[in-house]
Amino acid sequence: MIEKYKPAENNNAEMTAQNKDFLYEKLKEIITSCAAFDKNTAKSALDKLKSKIWPGQINTALDNISLHLLHSAFKKASAAAEDIRSLE
């Protein structure tokens, strides 16, 4: 089960414009759903993000969001999603 949900890691993954758009769209969904305390929508958007290959820093940040959602720490999950933008 761990292997199923473990994100593909690639520290050399390049961020294309299309990948950035997808990333920011899903991060916006996470932030919006966290503001509404909608854990299912946030997890769905996070799962879609984790299905792609991202640079290591983004994978780590996505893991943090996942951990915060697990504990229903919506403000922290939203803040972690905002922080991903600063990684670029």
Secondary structure, DSSP 8 states (H G I E B T S, - for coil): -HHHHS--B-TT----HHHHHHHHHHHHHHHHHHHTT-HHHHHHHHHHHHTS-B-HHHHHHHHHHHHHHHTT-HHHHHHHHHHHHHT-
